[in-house]
Amino acid sequence: MVRPEDVQKYISENLSCDFIEVRGDGHHFEAVIVSAVFVGKSMVQQHQAVYRALGDRMREEIHALSMKTYTPEQWAARQ
């Protein structure tokens, strides 16, 4: 069973993140991801970047991933 820490590791290995937090039950996960990679990209493009970082794991190991993506500036404004 995939753990939230595993999903977090998979993302951070392939996507430069300023902050990442993943929660879940082994099948369904929720993530908050902050990355400068998201600057100038639409939400769809941001999510696609995360899916690319997960690669085949998204189809094979992770059944559902809900995410909130932020640029560092957006994240700082929320704090």
CNS distance restraints for C-alpha pairs under 8 A (distance, minus, plus):
assign (resid   1 and name CA) (resid  26 and name CA) 5.69 0.50 0.50
assign (resid   1 and name CA) (resid  27 and name CA) 7.80 0.50 0.50
assign (resid   2 and name CA) (resid   6 and name CA) 6.23 0.50 0.50
assign (resid   2 and name CA) (resid   7 and name CA) 7.26 0.50 0.50
assign (resid   2 and name CA) (resid  26 and name CA) 5.07 0.50 0.50
assign (resid   2 and name CA) (resid  27 and name CA) 7.24 0.50 0.50
assign (resid   2 and name CA) (resid  61 and name CA) 6.80 0.50 0.50
assign (resid   2 and name CA) (resid  62 and name CA) 7.33 0.50 0.50
assign (resid   3 and name CA) (resid   7 and name CA) 6.66 0.50 0.50
assign (resid   3 and name CA) (resid  24 and name CA) 7.33 0.50 0.50
assign (resid   3 and name CA) (resid  25 and name CA) 7.33 0.50 0.50
assign (resid   3 and name CA) (resid  26 and name CA) 5.38 0.50 0.50
assign (resid   4 and name CA) (resid   8 and name CA) 6.19 0.50 0.50
assign (resid   4 and name CA) (resid  22 and name CA) 5.36 0.50 0.50
assign (resid   4 and name CA) (resid  23 and name CA) 5.30 0.50 0.50
assign (resid   4 and name CA) (resid  24 and name CA) 5.68 0.50 0.50
assign (resid   4 and name CA) (resid  25 and name CA) 7.62 0.50 0.50
assign (resid   4 and name CA) (resid  26 and name CA) 7.05 0.50 0.50
assign (resid   4 and name CA) (resid  29 and name CA) 7.06 0.50 0.50
assign (resid   5 and name CA) (resid   9 and name CA) 6.10 0.50 0.50
assign (resid   5 and name CA) (resid  22 and name CA) 6.99 0.50 0.50
assign (resid   6 and name CA) (resid  10 and name CA) 6.11 0.50 0.50
assign (resid   7 and name CA) (resid  11 and name CA) 6.25 0.50 0.50
assign (resid   7 and name CA) (resid  22 and name CA) 7.03 0.50 0.50
assign (resid   7 and name CA) (resid  54 and name CA) 7.96 0.50 0.50
assign (resid   8 and name CA) (resid  12 and name CA) 6.11 0.50 0.50
assign (resid   8 and name CA) (resid  20 and name CA) 6.82 0.50 0.50
assign (resid   8 and name CA) (resid  21 and name CA) 6.79 0.50 0.50
assign (resid   8 and name CA) (resid  22 and name CA) 5.86 0.50 0.50
assign (resid   9 and name CA) (resid  13 and name CA) 5.95 0.50 0.50
assign (resid  10 and name CA) (resid  14 and name CA) 6.80 0.50 0.50
assign (resid  10 and name CA) (resid  53 and name CA) 7.12 0.50 0.50
assign (resid  10 and name CA) (resid  54 and name CA) 5.99 0.50 0.50
assign (resid  11 and name CA) (resid  15 and name CA) 5.81 0.50 0.50
assign (resid  11 and name CA) (resid  50 and name CA) 6.71 0.50 0.50
assign (resid  11 and name CA) (resid  53 and name CA) 5.44 0.50 0.50
assign (resid  11 and name CA) (resid  54 and name CA) 5.84 0.50 0.50
assign (resid  12 and name CA) (resid  16 and name CA) 6.17 0.50 0.50
assign (resid  12 and name CA) (resid  17 and name CA) 6.23 0.50 0.50
assign (resid  12 and name CA) (resid  20 and name CA) 7.76 0.50 0.50
assign (resid  13 and name CA) (resid  53 and name CA) 7.76 0.50 0.50
assign (resid  14 and name CA) (resid  53 and name CA) 4.92 0.50 0.50
assign (resid  14 and name CA) (resid  54 and name CA) 7.59 0.50 0.50
assign (resid  15 and name CA) (resid  35 and name CA) 7.94 0.50 0.50
assign (resid  15 and name CA) (resid  37 and name CA) 7.93 0.50 0.50
assign (resid  15 and name CA) (resid  49 and name CA) 7.84 0.50 0.50
assign (resid  15 and name CA) (resid  50 and name CA) 7.27 0.50 0.50
assign (resid  15 and name CA) (resid  53 and name CA) 5.97 0.50 0.50
assign (resid  16 and name CA) (resid  35 and name CA) 6.28 0.50 0.50
assign (resid  16 and name CA) (resid  36 and name CA) 7.61 0.50 0.50
assign (resid  16 and name CA) (resid  37 and name CA) 7.17 0.50 0.50
assign (resid  17 and name CA) (resid  33 and name CA) 6.85 0.50 0.50
assign (resid  17 and name CA) (resid  34 and name CA) 5.68 0.50 0.50
assign (resid  17 and name CA) (resid  35 and name CA) 4.51 0.50 0.50
assign (resid  17 and name CA) (resid  36 and name CA) 7.29 0.50 0.50
assign (resid  18 and name CA) (resid  33 and name CA) 7.82 0.50 0.50
assign (resid  18 and name CA) (resid  34 and name CA) 5.39 0.50 0.50
assign (resid  18 and name CA) (resid  35 and name CA) 5.38 0.50 0.50
assign (resid  18 and name CA) (resid  36 and name CA) 7.54 0.50 0.50
assign (resid  18 and name CA) (resid  72 and name CA) 7.16 0.50 0.50
assign (resid  19 and name CA) (resid  32 and name CA) 7.75 0.50 0.50
assign (resid  19 and name CA) (resid  33 and name CA) 5.86 0.50 0.50
assign (resid  19 and name CA) (resid  34 and name CA) 5.01 0.50 0.50
assign (resid  19 and name CA) (resid  35 and name CA) 7.16 0.50 0.50
assign (resid  20 and name CA) (resid  31 and name CA) 7.08 0.50 0.50
assign (resid  20 and name CA) (resid  32 and name CA) 5.61 0.50 0.50
assign (resid  20 and name CA) (resid  33 and name CA) 4.54 0.50 0.50
assign (resid  20 and name CA) (resid  34 and name CA) 6.30 0.50 0.50
assign (resid  21 and name CA) (resid  31 and name CA) 5.56 0.50 0.50
assign (resid  21 and name CA) (resid  32 and name CA) 5.27 0.50 0.50
assign (resid  21 and name CA) (resid  33 and name CA) 6.67 0.50 0.50
assign (resid  22 and name CA) (resid  29 and name CA) 6.73 0.50 0.50
assign (resid  22 and name CA) (resid  30 and name CA) 5.64 0.50 0.50
assign (resid  22 and name CA) (resid  31 and name CA) 4.32 0.50 0.50
assign (resid  22 and name CA) (resid  32 and name CA) 6.56 0.50 0.50
assign (resid  23 and name CA) (resid  29 and name CA) 5.56 0.50 0.50
assign (resid  23 and name CA) (resid  30 and name CA) 5.25 0.50 0.50
assign (resid  23 and name CA) (resid  31 and name CA) 6.41 0.50 0.50
assign (resid  24 and name CA) (resid  28 and name CA) 5.51 0.50 0.50
assign (resid  24 and name CA) (resid  29 and name CA) 4.10 0.50 0.50
assign (resid  24 and name CA) (resid  30 and name CA) 6.09 0.50 0.50
assign (resid  25 and name CA) (resid  29 and name CA) 6.74 0.50 0.50
assign (resid  26 and name CA) (resid  62 and name CA) 7.95 0.50 0.50
assign (resid  27 and name CA) (resid  62 and name CA) 6.08 0.50 0.50
assign (resid  27 and name CA) (resid  63 and name CA) 5.44 0.50 0.50
assign (resid  27 and name CA) (resid  64 and name CA) 6.55 0.50 0.50
assign (resid  28 and name CA) (resid  62 and name CA) 7.20 0.50 0.50
assign (resid  28 and name CA) (resid  63 and name CA) 6.11 0.50 0.50
assign (resid  28 and name CA) (resid  64 and name CA) 4.72 0.50 0.50
assign (resid  28 and name CA) (resid  65 and name CA) 6.02 0.50 0.50
assign (resid  28 and name CA) (resid  66 and name CA) 7.99 0.50 0.50
assign (resid  29 and name CA) (resid  62 and name CA) 7.95 0.50 0.50
assign (resid  29 and name CA) (resid  64 and name CA) 6.10 0.50 0.50
assign (resid  29 and name CA) (resid  65 and name CA) 4.78 0.50 0.50
assign (resid  29 and name CA) (resid  66 and name CA) 6.19 0.50 0.50
assign (resid  30 and name CA) (resid  65 and name CA) 5.69 0.50 0.50
assign (resid  30 and name CA) (resid  66 and name CA) 4.68 0.50 0.50
assign (resid  30 and name CA) (resid  67 and name CA) 5.53 0.50 0.50
assign (resid  31 and name CA) (resid  65 and name CA) 7.28 0.50 0.50
assign (resid  31 and name CA) (resid  66 and name CA) 6.30 0.50 0.50
assign (resid  31 and name CA) (resid  67 and name CA) 4.59 0.50 0.50
assign (resid  31 and name CA) (resid  68 and name CA) 6.28 0.50 0.50
assign (resid  32 and name CA) (resid  67 and name CA) 5.77 0.50 0.50
assign (resid  32 and name CA) (resid  68 and name CA) 4.88 0.50 0.50
assign (resid  32 and name CA) (resid  69 and name CA) 5.96 0.50 0.50
assign (resid  32 and name CA) (resid  70 and name CA) 7.90 0.50 0.50
assign (resid  33 and name CA) (resid  67 and name CA) 7.38 0.50 0.50
assign (resid  33 and name CA) (resid  68 and name CA) 6.34 0.50 0.50
assign (resid  33 and name CA) (resid  69 and name CA) 4.91 0.50 0.50
assign (resid  33 and name CA) (resid  70 and name CA) 6.31 0.50 0.50
assign (resid  34 and name CA) (resid  38 and name CA) 7.96 0.50 0.50
assign (resid  34 and name CA) (resid  69 and name CA) 5.89 0.50 0.50
assign (resid  34 and name CA) (resid  70 and name CA) 4.77 0.50 0.50
assign (resid  34 and name CA) (resid  71 and name CA) 5.49 0.50 0.50
assign (resid  34 and name CA) (resid  72 and name CA) 5.93 0.50 0.50
assign (resid  34 and name CA) (resid  75 and name CA) 6.85 0.50 0.50
assign (resid  35 and name CA) (resid  39 and name CA) 7.83 0.50 0.50
assign (resid  35 and name CA) (resid  69 and name CA) 7.79 0.50 0.50
assign (resid  35 and name CA) (resid  70 and name CA) 6.57 0.50 0.50
assign (resid  35 and name CA) (resid  71 and name CA) 5.32 0.50 0.50
assign (resid  35 and name CA) (resid  72 and name CA) 6.11 0.50 0.50
assign (resid  36 and name CA) (resid  71 and name CA) 5.46 0.50 0.50
assign (resid  36 and name CA) (resid  72 and name CA) 6.05 0.50 0.50
assign (resid  37 and name CA) (resid  46 and name CA) 7.96 0.50 0.50
assign (resid  37 and name CA) (resid  71 and name CA) 7.56 0.50 0.50
assign (resid  38 and name CA) (resid  42 and name CA) 7.89 0.50 0.50
assign (resid  38 and name CA) (resid  45 and name CA) 7.90 0.50 0.50
assign (resid  38 and name CA) (resid  46 and name CA) 5.50 0.50 0.50
assign (resid  38 and name CA) (resid  69 and name CA) 7.75 0.50 0.50
assign (resid  38 and name CA) (resid  70 and name CA) 6.92 0.50 0.50
assign (resid  38 and name CA) (resid  71 and name CA) 5.53 0.50 0.50
assign (resid  39 and name CA) (resid  71 and name CA) 5.70 0.50 0.50
assign (resid  41 and name CA) (resid  45 and name CA) 5.65 0.50 0.50
assign (resid  41 and name CA) (resid  46 and name CA) 6.12 0.50 0.50
assign (resid  42 and name CA) (resid  46 and name CA) 6.19 0.50 0.50
assign (resid  43 and name CA) (resid  47 and name CA) 6.19 0.50 0.50
assign (resid  43 and name CA) (resid  69 and name CA) 7.39 0.50 0.50
assign (resid  44 and name CA) (resid  48 and name CA) 6.13 0.50 0.50
assign (resid  45 and name CA) (resid  49 and name CA) 6.25 0.50 0.50
assign (resid  46 and name CA) (resid  50 and name CA) 6.62 0.50 0.50
assign (resid  46 and name CA) (resid  69 and name CA) 6.78 0.50 0.50
assign (resid  47 and name CA) (resid  51 and name CA) 6.25 0.50 0.50
assign (resid  47 and name CA) (resid  67 and name CA) 7.62 0.50 0.50
assign (resid  47 and name CA) (resid  69 and name CA) 7.34 0.50 0.50
assign (resid  48 and name CA) (resid  52 and name CA) 6.08 0.50 0.50
assign (resid  49 and name CA) (resid  53 and name CA) 6.24 0.50 0.50
assign (resid  50 and name CA) (resid  54 and name CA) 6.36 0.50 0.50
assign (resid  51 and name CA) (resid  55 and name CA) 6.12 0.50 0.50
assign (resid  51 and name CA) (resid  58 and name CA) 6.83 0.50 0.50
assign (resid  54 and name CA) (resid  58 and name CA) 5.82 0.50 0.50
assign (resid  55 and name CA) (resid  59 and name CA) 7.97 0.50 0.50
assign (resid  56 and name CA) (resid  60 and name CA) 6.10 0.50 0.50
assign (resid  57 and name CA) (resid  61 and name CA) 4.98 0.50 0.50
assign (resid  57 and name CA) (resid  62 and name CA) 6.11 0.50 0.50
assign (resid  58 and name CA) (resid  62 and name CA) 4.87 0.50 0.50
assign (resid  58 and name CA) (resid  63 and name CA) 6.89 0.50 0.50
assign (resid  58 and name CA) (resid  64 and name CA) 7.99 0.50 0.50
assign (resid  59 and name CA) (resid  63 and name CA) 6.95 0.50 0.50
assign (resid  70 and name CA) (resid  74 and name CA) 5.66 0.50 0.50
assign (resid  70 and name CA) (resid  75 and name CA) 5.74 0.50 0.50
assign (resid  71 and name CA) (resid  75 and name CA) 6.15 0.50 0.50
assign (resid  72 and name CA) (resid  76 and name CA) 6.08 0.50 0.50
assign (resid  73 and name CA) (resid  77 and name CA) 6.22 0.50 0.50
assign (resid  74 and name CA) (resid  78 and name CA) 6.49 0.50 0.50
assign (resid  75 and name CA) (resid  79 and name CA) 6.61 0.50 0.50
